[in-house]
Amino acid sequence: MEQPIKILIVEDNVIIADDMQSMLEEIGYDIVDNVIVYEQAVEVLKNQQVDLVLIDIILASDKTGIDLGKHIRENYDIPFIFVTSNSDRATVENAKTVKPNGYLVKPFEQQDLYTSIEIALSNFIYGKQGSGKHSGDMDNVNEDVPMSNSILKDSIFVKKQHLYYRIQFGDIQFIKADNVYLEVNTVDKKFLVRSPLKDYLEKLPKNKFYRAHKSYIVNVDHIDAINSKDIMINNNLIPISKDFKEFIISAMNS
């Protein structure tokens, strides 16, 4: 199931924070929490899934937003953006030491916020593993969808229309090679990724995903039926190699 990007807001001005939350929710992002101090942010990061953090540099505590940026860099593999009213040289140079993924100066409009988030996400995701673009139309495939090869923790980021979404590994049923693209099939959607099948397999959980055929990777949890030549996943017949058939039969009998 696709999930909106989850954002944590760290801003000590409650009016600005609430305004930011309204802007983001109107666009389609999911706000995990809206906190005012470093310690609260650390607790949210520890206990909840967060995909991106918006951080005011000056917070209502001894620890600053730059301290929080350092904490994120040292403990998490997620992007963050500084949101501040300070754009003087000293502040910018200090902020640069923790390598933020963006820097947004107040006041700003909804479009400024959206643009900063999307650029930060895009640079973060594509910078890790490379990128690919969808060329041509396919049935049931979202149009104009550049896909990322970047897989983070238990999921993969894909872009649909104007937002990035997180697809859980468990929702992937099978992956089919189609020229230079891979067709990632979930229960009700297909997404495109530009990657060799072999390279993609190496990024997936090894106890769930197997190469069933030269052109297919399957999630064994989604296999509905098997015969001497094929397996069935969600009414899709997928050809299988002799080795994979023997592996599945052996696993069923163990």
Residue pairs with C-beta under 8 A, 6 or more apart in sequence:
1 167
1 168
1 171
1 186
2 158
2 160
2 165
2 166
2 167
2 186
2 189
3 30
3 165
3 166
3 168
4 28
4 29
4 30
4 163
4 165
5 29
5 30
5 51
5 52
5 117
5 121
5 163
5 164
5 165
5 166
6 29
6 30
6 31
6 32
6 48
6 49
6 50
6 51
6 52
6 166
7 24
7 29
7 30
7 31
7 32
7 50
7 51
7 52
7 53
7 54
7 117
8 31
8 32
8 33
8 35
8 41
8 44
8 45
8 48
8 50
8 52
8 53
8 54
9 17
9 20
9 21
9 24
9 31
9 33
9 34
9 35
9 53
9 54
10 35
10 36
10 37
10 38
10 40
10 41
10 53
10 54
10 55
10 56
10 59
10 65
10 68
11 17
11 20
11 34
11 36
11 54
11 55
11 56
11 83
12 36
12 37
12 56
12 58
12 59
12 60
13 56
14 36
16 56
16 106
17 34
17 36
18 34
20 54
20 83
20 113
21 31
21 34
23 110
23 113
23 114
24 31
24 113
24 117
25 31
26 110
27 110
27 114
27 163
28 162
28 163
29 117
29 163
32 44
32 48
32 49
32 50
33 40
33 44
33 48
35 41
35 44
36 59
36 60
37 59
37 60
37 61
37 63
38 59
38 61
38 62
38 63
38 64
38 65
38 67
38 68
38 71
39 61
39 63
41 53
41 55
41 68
42 68
42 71
44 50
45 53
45 71
45 72
45 75
45 76
50 76
50 78
51 78
51 121
51 164
51 166
52 78
52 79
52 80
52 81
52 101
52 117
52 120
52 121
53 68
53 72
53 78
53 79
53 80
53 81
54 80
54 81
54 83
54 104
54 117
55 65
55 68
55 69
55 80
55 81
55 82
55 83
55 100
56 65
56 82
56 83
56 84
57 64
57 65
57 66
57 82
57 84
57 86
57 91
57 95
58 64
58 65
58 84
58 86
59 65
59 68
65 82
65 84
66 94
66 95
66 97
66 98
68 80
69 80
69 82
69 95
69 98
69 99
69 100
70 98
72 78
72 80
73 98
73 99
77 152
78 124
79 101
79 102
79 120
79 121
79 123
79 124
80 100
80 101
80 102
80 120
81 100
81 101
81 102
81 103
81 104
81 116
81 117
81 120
82 95
82 100
82 102
82 103
82 104
83 104
83 106
83 108
84 91
84 95
84 103
84 104
84 105
84 106
85 105
85 106
85 107
87 105
92 103
95 103
101 120
101 123
101 124
102 116
102 117
102 119
102 120
104 112
104 113
104 116
118 162
118 164
121 157
121 164
125 131
125 148
125 150
125 157
125 164
126 148
126 150
128 150
129 148
129 149
129 150
129 151
130 149
130 194
131 146
131 147
131 148
131 149
131 194
132 146
132 147
132 149
132 180
132 181
132 192
132 193
132 194
132 195
133 146
133 194
134 141
134 143
134 144
134 145
134 146
134 147
134 181
134 192
137 143
138 183
138 190
138 192
140 189
140 190
141 183
141 190
141 191
141 192
142 160
142 161
142 189
142 191
144 161
145 158
145 159
145 160
145 161
145 191
145 192
146 159
147 158
147 159
147 184
147 191
147 192
147 193
147 194
148 156
148 157
148 158
148 159
148 193
149 193
149 194
149 195
149 199
149 200
149 203
150 156
150 157
151 203
151 204
154 168
154 169
154 170
155 166
155 167
155 168
155 169
156 166
156 167
156 169
156 172
156 184
156 193
157 164
157 165
157 166
157 167
158 164
158 165
158 167
158 184
158 191
158 193
159 165
160 191
167 184
167 186
167 191
169 204
169 205
169 208
169 209
169 219
170 208
170 219
170 221
171 186
171 187
172 184
172 185
172 186
172 204
172 209
172 219
173 185
173 186
173 187
173 218
173 219
173 222
173 233
173 234
173 236
174 185
174 212
174 216
174 217
174 218
174 219
174 222
174 233
174 236
174 238
175 182
175 183
175 184
175 185
175 197
175 200
175 209
175 216
175 217
175 218
176 182
176 183
176 185
176 215
176 216
177 183
177 197
177 214
177 215
177 216
180 194
181 192
181 193
181 194
182 192
182 193
182 194
182 195
182 197
182 200
183 190
183 191
183 192
184 190
184 191
184 192
184 193
185 234
185 236
187 234
193 200
197 211
197 214
197 215
197 217
198 211
200 217
201 209
201 211
201 217
204 217
208 219
208 220
208 221
209 217
209 218
209 219
209 220
210 217
210 218
210 220
210 244
210 247
211 217
211 244
212 218
212 231
212 238
212 239
212 240
212 241
212 244
213 238
213 239
213 240
213 241
213 244
214 241
215 239
216 238
216 239
216 240
218 231
218 233
218 238
219 233
220 248
220 251
222 233
222 234
223 231
223 232
223 233
223 248
224 231
224 232
224 233
224 234
225 231
225 232
226 232
226 240
226 245
226 248
226 249
228 245
229 239
229 240
230 237
230 238
230 239
230 240
231 237
231 238
231 240
231 248
232 238
240 248
